[in-house]
């Protein structure tokens, strides 16, 4: 899995999470703006959490489990991201900072073959 598409809870395109290869427990990931993002989504709470400043590469934990794939990392503003993709290439994401939590849908358009 080298790319995951993140959407808001309402289903609006938000970001693409690119992951480095080769597959290892520790990989690097970076958010890229989804080509179909709207200015309203970019300026939303989710947009400001995912894109807080400039593009930054994050070390992330990448683990395959019986139920799918889990990716976790912390961004430069201390939001803890967790992305879970099931065997059907669909799942969810959430970001947490203290008691504040946002999230939405996630899917891997190219599957988990890599």
Biopython code that builds the backbone (N, CA, C, O; Angstrom):
import numpy as np
from Bio.PDB.StructureBuilder import StructureBuilder

atoms = [
    (1, "UNK", "N", (0.845, -1.164, 0.000)),
    (1, "UNK", "CA", (0.000, 0.000, 0.000)),
    (1, "UNK", "C", (0.895, 1.232, 0.000)),
    (1, "UNK", "O", (1.705, 1.429, 0.906)),
    (2, "UNK", "N", (0.737, 2.053, -1.025)),
    (2, "UNK", "CA", (1.582, 3.231, -1.149)),
    (2, "UNK", "C", (0.814, 4.544, -1.100)),
    (2, "UNK", "O", (1.420, 5.608, -0.976)),
    (3, "UNK", "N", (-0.522, 4.483, -1.197)),
    (3, "UNK", "CA", (-1.317, 5.704, -1.133)),
    (3, "UNK", "C", (-2.683, 5.386, -0.538)),
    (3, "UNK", "O", (-3.293, 4.356, -0.827)),
    (4, "UNK", "N", (-3.138, 6.307, 0.303)),
    (4, "UNK", "CA", (-4.456, 6.195, 0.914)),
    (4, "UNK", "C", (-5.170, 7.521, 0.712)),
    (4, "UNK", "O", (-4.595, 8.584, 0.944)),
    (5, "UNK", "N", (-6.419, 7.459, 0.281)),
    (5, "UNK", "CA", (-7.231, 8.655, 0.103)),
    (5, "UNK", "C", (-8.030, 8.874, 1.379)),
    (5, "UNK", "O", (-8.694, 7.963, 1.872)),
    (6, "UNK", "N", (-7.960, 10.098, 1.911)),
    (6, "UNK", "CA", (-8.733, 10.472, 3.092)),
    (6, "UNK", "C", (-9.883, 11.376, 2.672)),
    (6, "UNK", "O", (-9.724, 12.271, 1.843)),
    (7, "UNK", "N", (-11.042, 11.121, 3.265)),
    (7, "UNK", "CA", (-12.214, 11.939, 3.016)),
    (7, "UNK", "C", (-12.753, 12.430, 4.358)),
    (7, "UNK", "O", (-12.472, 11.832, 5.397)),
    (8, "UNK", "N", (-13.513, 13.496, 4.339)),
    (8, "UNK", "CA", (-14.129, 13.990, 5.563)),
    (8, "UNK", "C", (-15.225, 13.016, 5.992)),
    (8, "UNK", "O", (-15.573, 12.095, 5.253)),
    (9, "UNK", "N", (-15.760, 13.227, 7.179)),
    (9, "UNK", "CA", (-16.871, 12.391, 7.663)),
    (9, "UNK", "C", (-18.079, 12.511, 6.746)),
    (9, "UNK", "O", (-18.875, 11.579, 6.636)),
    (10, "UNK", "N", (-18.215, 13.670, 6.083)),
    (10, "UNK", "CA", (-19.326, 13.879, 5.152)),
    (10, "UNK", "C", (-19.043, 13.293, 3.767)),
    (10, "UNK", "O", (-19.911, 13.337, 2.896)),
    (11, "UNK", "N", (-17.844, 12.744, 3.550)),
    (11, "UNK", "CA", (-17.510, 12.107, 2.284)),
    (11, "UNK", "C", (-16.832, 12.987, 1.261)),
    (11, "UNK", "O", (-16.676, 12.572, 0.112)),
    (12, "UNK", "N", (-16.418, 14.202, 1.636)),
    (12, "UNK", "CA", (-15.739, 15.098, 0.701)),
    (12, "UNK", "C", (-14.256, 14.737, 0.597)),
    (12, "UNK", "O", (-13.623, 14.473, 1.619)),
    (13, "UNK", "N", (-13.684, 14.720, -0.613)),
    (13, "UNK", "CA", (-12.263, 14.440, -0.773)),
    (13, "UNK", "C", (-11.418, 15.449, 0.003)),
    (13, "UNK", "O", (-11.679, 16.651, -0.041)),
    (14, "UNK", "N", (-10.411, 14.958, 0.708)),
    (14, "UNK", "CA", (-9.569, 15.814, 1.531)),
    (14, "UNK", "C", (-8.096, 15.716, 1.139)),
    (14, "UNK", "O", (-7.496, 16.710, 0.730)),
    (15, "UNK", "N", (-7.517, 14.531, 1.261)),
    (15, "UNK", "CA", (-6.079, 14.393, 1.071)),
    (15, "UNK", "C", (-5.723, 13.007, 0.573)),
    (15, "UNK", "O", (-6.521, 12.071, 0.635)),
    (16, "UNK", "N", (-4.500, 12.906, 0.076)),
    (16, "UNK", "CA", (-3.913, 11.612, -0.241)),
    (16, "UNK", "C", (-2.704, 11.472, 0.674)),
    (16, "UNK", "O", (-1.884, 12.385, 0.776)),
    (17, "UNK", "N", (-2.601, 10.339, 1.329)),
    (17, "UNK", "CA", (-1.477, 10.050, 2.198)),
    (17, "UNK", "C", (-0.541, 9.136, 1.428)),
    (17, "UNK", "O", (-0.860, 7.975, 1.172)),
    (18, "UNK", "N", (0.617, 9.671, 1.062)),
    (18, "UNK", "CA", (1.611, 8.888, 0.343)),
    (18, "UNK", "C", (2.551, 8.217, 1.319)),
    (18, "UNK", "O", (2.993, 8.838, 2.286)),
    (19, "UNK", "N", (2.864, 6.946, 1.075)),
    (19, "UNK", "CA", (3.746, 6.175, 1.941)),
    (19, "UNK", "C", (4.973, 5.720, 1.159)),
    (19, "UNK", "O", (4.878, 5.327, -0.004)),
    (20, "UNK", "N", (6.125, 5.782, 1.819)),
    (20, "UNK", "CA", (7.357, 5.356, 1.179)),
    (20, "UNK", "C", (7.390, 3.840, 1.032)),
    (20, "UNK", "O", (6.639, 3.121, 1.692)),
    (21, "UNK", "N", (8.263, 3.372, 0.167)),
    (21, "UNK", "CA", (8.496, 1.942, 0.004)),
    (21, "UNK", "C", (9.970, 1.689, 0.284)),
    (21, "UNK", "O", (10.727, 2.657, 0.225)),
    (22, "UNK", "N", (10.430, 0.546, 0.568)),
    (22, "UNK", "CA", (9.670, -0.695, 0.644)),
    (22, "UNK", "C", (8.880, -0.771, 1.942)),
    (22, "UNK", "O", (9.077, 0.020, 2.864)),
    (23, "UNK", "N", (7.976, -1.750, 1.984)),
    (23, "UNK", "CA", (7.150, -1.952, 3.160)),
    (23, "UNK", "C", (8.043, -2.344, 4.327)),
    (23, "UNK", "O", (8.860, -3.259, 4.228)),
    (24, "UNK", "N", (7.873, -1.648, 5.406)),
    (24, "UNK", "CA", (8.613, -1.940, 6.638)),
    (24, "UNK", "C", (7.773, -1.446, 7.795)),
    (24, "UNK", "O", (6.853, -0.655, 7.589)),
    (25, "UNK", "N", (8.065, -1.892, 9.011)),
    (25, "UNK", "CA", (7.284, -1.398, 10.149)),
    (25, "UNK", "C", (7.386, 0.118, 10.309)),
    (25, "UNK", "O", (6.440, 0.753, 10.773)),
    (26, "UNK", "N", (8.504, 0.696, 9.935)),
    (26, "UNK", "CA", (8.689, 2.153, 10.022)),
    (26, "UNK", "C", (8.834, 2.682, 8.604)),
    (26, "UNK", "O", (9.785, 2.341, 7.900)),
    (27, "UNK", "N", (7.895, 3.510, 8.192)),
    (27, "UNK", "CA", (7.932, 4.107, 6.856)),
    (27, "UNK", "C", (7.819, 5.607, 7.003)),
    (27, "UNK", "O", (7.651, 6.117, 8.111)),
    (28, "UNK", "N", (7.911, 6.310, 5.901)),
    (28, "UNK", "CA", (7.676, 7.747, 5.894)),
    (28, "UNK", "C", (6.404, 8.008, 5.118)),
    (28, "UNK", "O", (6.105, 7.328, 4.137)),
    (29, "UNK", "N", (5.646, 9.021, 5.579)),
    (29, "UNK", "CA", (4.414, 9.363, 4.883)),
    (29, "UNK", "C", (4.294, 10.875, 4.798)),
    (29, "UNK", "O", (4.874, 11.617, 5.591)),
    (30, "UNK", "N", (3.521, 11.305, 3.807)),
    (30, "UNK", "CA", (3.313, 12.735, 3.584)),
    (30, "UNK", "C", (1.902, 12.945, 3.034)),
    (30, "UNK", "O", (1.415, 12.150, 2.229)),
    (31, "UNK", "N", (1.254, 14.020, 3.474)),
    (31, "UNK", "CA", (-0.062, 14.374, 2.953)),
    (31, "UNK", "C", (0.096, 15.187, 1.680)),
    (31, "UNK", "O", (0.947, 16.073, 1.591)),
    (32, "UNK", "N", (-0.736, 14.871, 0.698)),
    (32, "UNK", "CA", (-0.817, 15.645, -0.529)),
    (32, "UNK", "C", (-2.261, 16.094, -0.685)),
    (32, "UNK", "O", (-3.180, 15.365, -0.312)),
    (33, "UNK", "N", (-2.466, 17.259, -1.220)),
    (33, "UNK", "CA", (-3.818, 17.773, -1.421)),
    (33, "UNK", "C", (-4.524, 16.925, -2.479)),
    (33, "UNK", "O", (-3.979, 16.675, -3.554)),
    (34, "UNK", "N", (-5.737, 16.490, -2.163)),
    (34, "UNK", "CA", (-6.526, 15.713, -3.119)),
    (34, "UNK", "C", (-6.891, 16.628, -4.291)),
    (34, "UNK", "O", (-7.272, 17.777, -4.063)),
    (35, "UNK", "N", (-6.787, 16.157, -5.531)),
    (35, "UNK", "CA", (-7.079, 17.038, -6.674)),
    (35, "UNK", "C", (-8.524, 17.521, -6.738)),
    (35, "UNK", "O", (-8.814, 18.481, -7.452)),
    (36, "UNK", "N", (-9.447, 16.873, -6.004)),
    (36, "UNK", "CA", (-10.847, 17.297, -6.031)),
    (36, "UNK", "C", (-11.251, 18.052, -4.765)),
    (36, "UNK", "O", (-12.442, 18.257, -4.533)),
    (37, "UNK", "N", (-10.289, 18.468, -3.946)),
    (37, "UNK", "CA", (-10.623, 19.195, -2.724)),
    (37, "UNK", "C", (-11.244, 20.546, -3.078)),
    (37, "UNK", "O", (-10.859, 21.178, -4.062)),
    (38, "UNK", "N", (-12.196, 20.975, -2.276)),
    (38, "UNK", "CA", (-12.792, 22.303, -2.463)),
    (38, "UNK", "C", (-12.156, 23.269, -1.473)),
    (38, "UNK", "O", (-11.550, 22.843, -0.490)),
    (39, "UNK", "N", (-12.288, 24.549, -1.721)),
    (39, "UNK", "CA", (-11.727, 25.535, -0.799)),
    (39, "UNK", "C", (-12.416, 25.444, 0.562)),
    (39, "UNK", "O", (-11.786, 25.679, 1.594)),
    (40, "UNK", "N", (-13.705, 25.106, 0.569)),
    (40, "UNK", "CA", (-14.423, 24.969, 1.845)),
    (40, "UNK", "C", (-13.836, 23.831, 2.674)),
    (40, "UNK", "O", (-13.679, 23.975, 3.886)),
    (41, "UNK", "N", (-13.507, 22.703, 2.044)),
    (41, "UNK", "CA", (-12.922, 21.577, 2.770)),
    (41, "UNK", "C", (-11.504, 21.925, 3.208)),
    (41, "UNK", "O", (-11.107, 21.597, 4.326)),
    (42, "UNK", "N", (-10.742, 22.581, 2.347)),
    (42, "UNK", "CA", (-9.372, 22.977, 2.703)),
    (42, "UNK", "C", (-9.373, 23.895, 3.924)),
    (42, "UNK", "O", (-8.480, 23.801, 4.766)),
    (43, "UNK", "N", (-10.363, 24.781, 4.028)),
    (43, "UNK", "CA", (-10.449, 25.727, 5.145)),
    (43, "UNK", "C", (-11.192, 25.143, 6.350)),
    (43, "UNK", "O", (-11.267, 25.793, 7.393)),
    (44, "UNK", "N", (-11.735, 23.946, 6.229)),
    (44, "UNK", "CA", (-12.461, 23.325, 7.332)),
    (44, "UNK", "C", (-11.513, 22.895, 8.447)),
    (44, "UNK", "O", (-10.293, 22.952, 8.295)),
    (45, "UNK", "N", (-12.083, 22.467, 9.561)),
    (45, "UNK", "CA", (-11.282, 21.986, 10.684)),
    (45, "UNK", "C", (-10.395, 20.824, 10.245)),
    (45, "UNK", "O", (-9.205, 20.793, 10.562)),
    (46, "UNK", "N", (-10.978, 19.861, 9.511)),
    (46, "UNK", "CA", (-10.198, 18.718, 9.034)),
    (46, "UNK", "C", (-9.045, 19.173, 8.143)),
    (46, "UNK", "O", (-7.925, 18.679, 8.269)),
    (47, "UNK", "N", (-9.320, 20.109, 7.250)),
    (47, "UNK", "CA", (-8.282, 20.624, 6.351)),
    (47, "UNK", "C", (-7.149, 21.286, 7.098)),
    (47, "UNK", "O", (-5.983, 21.106, 6.748)),
    (48, "UNK", "N", (-7.477, 22.044, 8.115)),
    (48, "UNK", "CA", (-6.429, 22.732, 8.890)),
    (48, "UNK", "C", (-5.612, 21.763, 9.729)),
    (48, "UNK", "O", (-4.447, 22.033, 10.021)),
    (49, "UNK", "N", (-6.202, 20.637, 10.121)),
    (49, "UNK", "CA", (-5.463, 19.627, 10.885)),
    (49, "UNK", "C", (-4.542, 18.835, 9.955)),
    (49, "UNK", "O", (-3.382, 18.589, 10.287)),
    (50, "UNK", "N", (-5.059, 18.439, 8.793)),
    (50, "UNK", "CA", (-4.265, 17.651, 7.850)),
    (50, "UNK", "C", (-3.193, 18.500, 7.178)),
    (50, "UNK", "O", (-2.091, 18.010, 6.931)),
    (51, "UNK", "N", (-3.490, 19.750, 6.880)),
    (51, "UNK", "CA", (-2.544, 20.653, 6.218)),
    (51, "UNK", "C", (-2.256, 21.865, 7.103)),
    (51, "UNK", "O", (-2.669, 22.973, 6.760)),
    (52, "UNK", "N", (-1.553, 21.690, 8.242)),
    (52, "UNK", "CA", (-1.369, 22.792, 9.179)),
    (52, "UNK", "C", (-0.395, 23.869, 8.717)),
    (52, "UNK", "O", (-0.497, 25.013, 9.161)),
    (53, "UNK", "N", (0.530, 23.542, 7.854)),
    (53, "UNK", "CA", (1.551, 24.518, 7.459)),
    (53, "UNK", "C", (2.035, 24.159, 6.062)),
    (53, "UNK", "O", (1.318, 24.369, 5.083)),
    (54, "UNK", "N", (3.192, 23.645, 5.967)),
    (54, "UNK", "CA", (3.748, 23.228, 4.680)),
    (54, "UNK", "C", (3.805, 21.694, 4.656)),
    (54, "UNK", "O", (3.738, 21.065, 5.711)),
    (55, "UNK", "N", (3.926, 21.091, 3.482)),
    (55, "UNK", "CA", (4.035, 19.629, 3.436)),
    (55, "UNK", "C", (5.225, 19.140, 4.263)),
    (55, "UNK", "O", (6.341, 19.638, 4.115)),
    (56, "UNK", "N", (4.980, 18.181, 5.113)),
    (56, "UNK", "CA", (6.006, 17.634, 5.990)),
    (56, "UNK", "C", (5.962, 16.116, 5.915)),
    (56, "UNK", "O", (4.891, 15.509, 5.910)),
    (57, "UNK", "N", (7.143, 15.514, 5.857)),
    (57, "UNK", "CA", (7.236, 14.060, 5.856)),
    (57, "UNK", "C", (7.286, 13.582, 7.303)),
    (57, "UNK", "O", (8.044, 14.110, 8.116)),
    (58, "UNK", "N", (6.475, 12.585, 7.612)),
    (58, "UNK", "CA", (6.391, 12.060, 8.972)),
    (58, "UNK", "C", (6.854, 10.619, 9.018)),
    (58, "UNK", "O", (6.518, 9.837, 8.129)),
    (59, "UNK", "N", (7.626, 10.246, 10.046)),
    (59, "UNK", "CA", (7.862, 8.811, 10.241)),
    (59, "UNK", "C", (6.556, 8.194, 10.736)),
    (59, "UNK", "O", (5.917, 8.728, 11.642)),
    (60, "UNK", "N", (6.166, 7.078, 10.143)),
    (60, "UNK", "CA", (4.909, 6.460, 10.541)),
    (60, "UNK", "C", (5.100, 4.962, 10.766)),
    (60, "UNK", "O", (5.962, 4.320, 10.165)),
    (61, "UNK", "N", (4.274, 4.440, 11.644)),
    (61, "UNK", "CA", (4.251, 3.000, 11.912)),
    (61, "UNK", "C", (3.274, 2.380, 10.922)),
    (61, "UNK", "O", (2.158, 2.870, 10.750)),
    (62, "UNK", "N", (3.695, 1.310, 10.278)),
    (62, "UNK", "CA", (2.905, 0.620, 9.268)),
    (62, "UNK", "C", (2.826, -0.842, 9.679)),
    (62, "UNK", "O", (3.852, -1.514, 9.775)),
    (63, "UNK", "N", (1.633, -1.336, 9.919)),
    (63, "UNK", "CA", (1.491, -2.721, 10.371)),
    (63, "UNK", "C", (0.347, -3.401, 9.645)),
    (63, "UNK", "O", (-0.753, -2.857, 9.552)),
    (64, "UNK", "N", (0.611, -4.587, 9.135)),
    (64, "UNK", "CA", (-0.453, -5.412, 8.579)),
    (64, "UNK", "C", (-0.973, -6.295, 9.702)),
    (64, "UNK", "O", (-0.199, -6.878, 10.460)),
    (65, "UNK", "N", (-2.278, -6.383, 9.797)),
    (65, "UNK", "CA", (-2.914, -7.202, 10.820)),
    (65, "UNK", "C", (-3.853, -8.186, 10.135)),
    (65, "UNK", "O", (-4.001, -8.162, 8.913)),
    (66, "UNK", "N", (-4.480, -9.041, 10.913)),
    (66, "UNK", "CA", (-5.446, -9.990, 10.343)),
    (66, "UNK", "C", (-6.624, -9.273, 9.702)),
    (66, "UNK", "O", (-7.215, -9.770, 8.743)),
    (67, "UNK", "N", (-6.964, -8.101, 10.234)),
    (67, "UNK", "CA", (-8.123, -7.386, 9.711)),
    (67, "UNK", "C", (-7.776, -6.350, 8.637)),
    (67, "UNK", "O", (-8.684, -5.762, 8.051)),
    (68, "UNK", "N", (-6.485, -6.109, 8.362)),
    (68, "UNK", "CA", (-6.111, -5.137, 7.345)),
    (68, "UNK", "C", (-4.779, -4.481, 7.623)),
    (68, "UNK", "O", (-3.817, -5.149, 8.001)),
    (69, "UNK", "N", (-4.720, -3.176, 7.438)),
    (69, "UNK", "CA", (-3.485, -2.411, 7.615)),
    (69, "UNK", "C", (-3.747, -1.236, 8.541)),
    (69, "UNK", "O", (-4.786, -0.581, 8.453)),
    (70, "UNK", "N", (-2.794, -0.973, 9.432)),
    (70, "UNK", "CA", (-2.885, 0.168, 10.350)),
    (70, "UNK", "C", (-1.659, 1.052, 10.172)),
    (70, "UNK", "O", (-0.530, 0.567, 10.101)),
    (71, "UNK", "N", (-1.899, 2.344, 10.102)),
    (71, "UNK", "CA", (-0.835, 3.334, 9.961)),
    (71, "UNK", "C", (-1.045, 4.369, 11.052)),
    (71, "UNK", "O", (-2.173, 4.800, 11.291)),
    (72, "UNK", "N", (0.040, 4.774, 11.719)),
    (72, "UNK", "CA", (-0.076, 5.760, 12.795)),
    (72, "UNK", "C", (1.138, 6.686, 12.780)),
    (72, "UNK", "O", (2.266, 6.258, 12.539)),
    (73, "UNK", "N", (0.877, 7.965, 13.044)),
    (73, "UNK", "CA", (1.948, 8.958, 13.126)),
    (73, "UNK", "C", (1.415, 10.209, 13.816)),
    (73, "UNK", "O", (0.208, 10.362, 14.004)),
    (74, "UNK", "N", (2.320, 11.088, 14.185)),
    (74, "UNK", "CA", (1.964, 12.367, 14.804)),
    (74, "UNK", "C", (2.469, 13.485, 13.900)),
    (74, "UNK", "O", (3.618, 13.457, 13.458)),
    (75, "UNK", "N", (1.607, 14.481, 13.619)),
    (75, "UNK", "CA", (2.039, 15.579, 12.754)),
    (75, "UNK", "C", (2.766, 16.659, 13.546)),
    (75, "UNK", "O", (2.949, 16.530, 14.757)),
    (76, "UNK", "N", (3.179, 17.723, 12.865)),
    (76, "UNK", "CA", (3.980, 18.762, 13.502)),
    (76, "UNK", "C", (3.213, 19.583, 14.535)),
    (76, "UNK", "O", (3.821, 20.329, 15.303)),
    (77, "UNK", "N", (1.893, 19.458, 14.564)),
    (77, "UNK", "CA", (1.074, 20.154, 15.563)),
    (77, "UNK", "C", (0.569, 19.207, 16.642)),
    (77, "UNK", "O", (-0.381, 19.524, 17.357)),
    (78, "UNK", "N", (1.206, 18.040, 16.759)),
    (78, "UNK", "CA", (0.923, 17.040, 17.788)),
    (78, "UNK", "C", (-0.420, 16.329, 17.646)),
    (78, "UNK", "O", (-0.893, 15.726, 18.609)),
    (79, "UNK", "N", (-1.040, 16.383, 16.478)),
    (79, "UNK", "CA", (-2.236, 15.580, 16.226)),
    (79, "UNK", "C", (-1.774, 14.161, 15.943)),
    (79, "UNK", "O", (-0.893, 13.948, 15.110)),
    (80, "UNK", "N", (-2.359, 13.193, 16.625)),
    (80, "UNK", "CA", (-2.028, 11.780, 16.456)),
    (80, "UNK", "C", (-2.998, 11.180, 15.447)),
    (80, "UNK", "O", (-4.200, 11.111, 15.705)),
    (81, "UNK", "N", (-2.486, 10.747, 14.304)),
    (81, "UNK", "CA", (-3.301, 10.171, 13.237)),
    (81, "UNK", "C", (-3.267, 8.654, 13.309)),
    (81, "UNK", "O", (-2.221, 8.051, 13.548)),
    (82, "UNK", "N", (-4.424, 8.051, 13.098)),
    (82, "UNK", "CA", (-4.548, 6.601, 12.983)),
    (82, "UNK", "C", (-5.403, 6.321, 11.755)),
    (82, "UNK", "O", (-6.513, 6.835, 11.623)),
    (83, "UNK", "N", (-4.871, 5.505, 10.867)),
    (83, "UNK", "CA", (-5.580, 5.129, 9.647)),
    (83, "UNK", "C", (-5.704, 3.613, 9.656)),
    (83, "UNK", "O", (-4.719, 2.902, 9.854)),
    (84, "UNK", "N", (-6.901, 3.134, 9.445)),
    (84, "UNK", "CA", (-7.144, 1.691, 9.394)),
    (84, "UNK", "C", (-7.830, 1.354, 8.075)),
    (84, "UNK", "O", (-8.891, 1.887, 7.750)),
    (85, "UNK", "N", (-7.198, 0.458, 7.327)),
    (85, "UNK", "CA", (-7.750, 0.006, 6.054)),
    (85, "UNK", "C", (-8.018, -1.487, 6.171)),
    (85, "UNK", "O", (-7.113, -2.262, 6.481)),
    (86, "UNK", "N", (-9.252, -1.886, 5.926)),
    (86, "UNK", "CA", (-9.623, -3.297, 6.013)),
    (86, "UNK", "C", (-9.213, -4.070, 4.777)),
    (86, "UNK", "O", (-8.660, -3.508, 3.832)),
    (87, "UNK", "N", (-9.481, -5.337, 4.792)),
    (87, "UNK", "CA", (-9.125, -6.216, 3.668)),
    (87, "UNK", "C", (-9.802, -5.794, 2.364)),
    (87, "UNK", "O", (-9.306, -6.120, 1.285)),
    (88, "UNK", "N", (-10.909, -5.084, 2.440)),
    (88, "UNK", "CA", (-11.613, -4.617, 1.248)),
    (88, "UNK", "C", (-11.109, -3.283, 0.751)),
    (88, "UNK", "O", (-11.779, -2.646, -0.063)),
    (89, "UNK", "N", (-9.950, -2.834, 1.208)),
    (89, "UNK", "CA", (-9.300, -1.578, 0.808)),
    (89, "UNK", "C", (-10.051, -0.331, 1.257)),
    (89, "UNK", "O", (-9.760, 0.763, 0.773)),
    (90, "UNK", "N", (-11.015, -0.468, 2.176)),
    (90, "UNK", "CA", (-11.723, 0.679, 2.719)),
    (90, "UNK", "C", (-11.589, 0.681, 4.230)),
    (90, "UNK", "O", (-11.420, -0.366, 4.855)),
    (91, "UNK", "N", (-11.666, 1.872, 4.808)),
    (91, "UNK", "CA", (-11.546, 1.965, 6.250)),
    (91, "UNK", "C", (-11.845, 3.360, 6.745)),
    (91, "UNK", "O", (-12.731, 4.042, 6.230)),
    (92, "UNK", "N", (-11.094, 3.781, 7.756)),
    (92, "UNK", "CA", (-11.346, 5.084, 8.372)),
    (92, "UNK", "C", (-10.041, 5.693, 8.855)),
    (92, "UNK", "O", (-9.013, 5.024, 8.957)),
    (93, "UNK", "N", (-10.118, 6.991, 9.152)),
    (93, "UNK", "CA", (-8.992, 7.694, 9.751)),
    (93, "UNK", "C", (-9.528, 8.558, 10.874)),
    (93, "UNK", "O", (-10.687, 8.972, 10.868)),
    (94, "UNK", "N", (-8.661, 8.820, 11.835)),
    (94, "UNK", "CA", (-9.005, 9.784, 12.875)),
    (94, "UNK", "C", (-7.730, 10.472, 13.323)),
    (94, "UNK", "O", (-6.634, 9.915, 13.257)),
    (95, "UNK", "N", (-7.911, 11.697, 13.778)),
    (95, "UNK", "CA", (-6.814, 12.479, 14.337)),
    (95, "UNK", "C", (-7.264, 12.940, 15.712)),
    (95, "UNK", "O", (-8.394, 13.394, 15.890)),
    (96, "UNK", "N", (-6.369, 12.818, 16.679)),
    (96, "UNK", "CA", (-6.718, 13.137, 18.067)),
    (96, "UNK", "C", (-5.662, 14.082, 18.652)),
    (96, "UNK", "O", (-4.460, 13.885, 18.472)),
    (97, "UNK", "N", (-6.136, 15.095, 19.343)),
    (97, "UNK", "CA", (-5.294, 15.994, 20.121)),
    (97, "UNK", "C", (-6.025, 16.223, 21.436)),
    (97, "UNK", "O", (-7.052, 16.900, 21.479)),
    (98, "UNK", "N", (-5.487, 15.657, 22.498)),
    (98, "UNK", "CA", (-6.158, 15.678, 23.803)),
    (98, "UNK", "C", (-7.559, 15.075, 23.654)),
    (98, "UNK", "O", (-7.686, 13.916, 23.258)),
    (99, "UNK", "N", (-8.607, 15.838, 23.962)),
    (99, "UNK", "CA", (-9.976, 15.316, 23.871)),
    (99, "UNK", "C", (-10.656, 15.652, 22.541)),
    (99, "UNK", "O", (-11.815, 15.296, 22.328)),
    (100, "UNK", "N", (-9.944, 16.329, 21.657)),
    (100, "UNK", "CA", (-10.503, 16.725, 20.367)),
    (100, "UNK", "C", (-10.203, 15.632, 19.334)),
    (100, "UNK", "O", (-9.050, 15.233, 19.166)),
    (101, "UNK", "N", (-11.242, 15.152, 18.647)),
    (101, "UNK", "CA", (-11.091, 14.083, 17.664)),
    (101, "UNK", "C", (-11.847, 14.449, 16.388)),
    (101, "UNK", "O", (-12.997, 14.886, 16.445)),
    (102, "UNK", "N", (-11.197, 14.269, 15.240)),
    (102, "UNK", "CA", (-11.856, 14.404, 13.942)),
    (102, "UNK", "C", (-11.526, 13.150, 13.139)),
    (102, "UNK", "O", (-10.571, 12.441, 13.457)),
    (103, "UNK", "N", (-12.299, 12.880, 12.118)),
    (103, "UNK", "CA", (-12.019, 11.701, 11.307)),
    (103, "UNK", "C", (-12.936, 11.604, 10.128)),
    (103, "UNK", "O", (-13.755, 12.489, 9.880)),
    (104, "UNK", "N", (-12.795, 10.518, 9.400)),
    (104, "UNK", "CA", (-13.617, 10.298, 8.229)),
    (104, "UNK", "C", (-13.300, 8.967, 7.584)),
    (104, "UNK", "O", (-12.728, 8.075, 8.211)),
    (105, "UNK", "N", (-13.675, 8.846, 6.331)),
    (105, "UNK", "CA", (-13.450, 7.622, 5.560)),
    (105, "UNK", "C", (-12.049, 7.609, 4.974)),
    (105, "UNK", "O", (-11.436, 8.660, 4.782)),
    (106, "UNK", "N", (-11.546, 6.415, 4.693)),
    (106, "UNK", "CA", (-10.254, 6.244, 4.041)),
    (106, "UNK", "C", (-10.344, 5.028, 3.124)),
    (106, "UNK", "O", (-11.066, 4.074, 3.414)),
    (107, "UNK", "N", (-9.608, 5.072, 2.020)),
    (107, "UNK", "CA", (-9.524, 3.886, 1.170)),
    (107, "UNK", "C", (-8.213, 3.893, 0.398)),
    (107, "UNK", "O", (-7.617, 4.943, 0.154)),
    (108, "UNK", "N", (-7.789, 2.722, 0.027)),
    (108, "UNK", "CA", (-6.573, 2.546, -0.739)),
    (108, "UNK", "C", (-6.960, 2.209, -2.180)),
    (108, "UNK", "O", (-7.381, 1.084, -2.450)),
    (109, "UNK", "N", (-6.824, 3.162, -3.111)),
    (109, "UNK", "CA", (-7.291, 2.925, -4.479)),
    (109, "UNK", "C", (-6.510, 1.839, -5.217)),
    (109, "UNK", "O", (-7.001, 1.297, -6.207)),
    (110, "UNK", "N", (-5.301, 1.512, -4.752)),
    (110, "UNK", "CA", (-4.476, 0.509, -5.436)),
    (110, "UNK", "C", (-4.324, -0.756, -4.609)),
    (110, "UNK", "O", (-3.524, -1.625, -4.955)),
    (111, "UNK", "N", (-5.073, -0.876, -3.529)),
    (111, "UNK", "CA", (-5.058, -2.078, -2.720)),
    (111, "UNK", "C", (-3.826, -2.200, -1.855)),
    (111, "UNK", "O", (-3.021, -1.276, -1.741)),
    (112, "UNK", "N", (-3.698, -3.377, -1.241)),
    (112, "UNK", "CA", (-2.604, -3.640, -0.302)),
    (112, "UNK", "C", (-1.631, -4.655, -0.886)),
    (112, "UNK", "O", (-1.107, -5.500, -0.161)),
    (113, "UNK", "N", (-1.391, -4.578, -2.168)),
    (113, "UNK", "CA", (-0.491, -5.520, -2.801)),
    (113, "UNK", "C", (0.971, -5.235, -2.548)),
    (113, "UNK", "O", (1.816, -6.096, -2.792)),
    (114, "UNK", "N", (1.293, -4.037, -2.060)),
    (114, "UNK", "CA", (2.703, -3.684, -1.824)),
    (114, "UNK", "C", (2.901, -3.250, -0.409)),
    (114, "UNK", "O", (4.018, -2.912, -0.016)),
]
sb = StructureBuilder()
sb.init_structure("model")
sb.init_model(0)
sb.init_chain("A")
sb.init_seg("    ")
for serial, (resi, resn, name, xyz) in enumerate(atoms, 1):
    if name == "N":
        sb.init_residue(resn, " ", resi, " ")
    sb.init_atom(name, np.array(xyz, "f"), 0.0, 1.0, " ", f" {name:<3s}", serial, name[0])
structure = sb.get_structure()
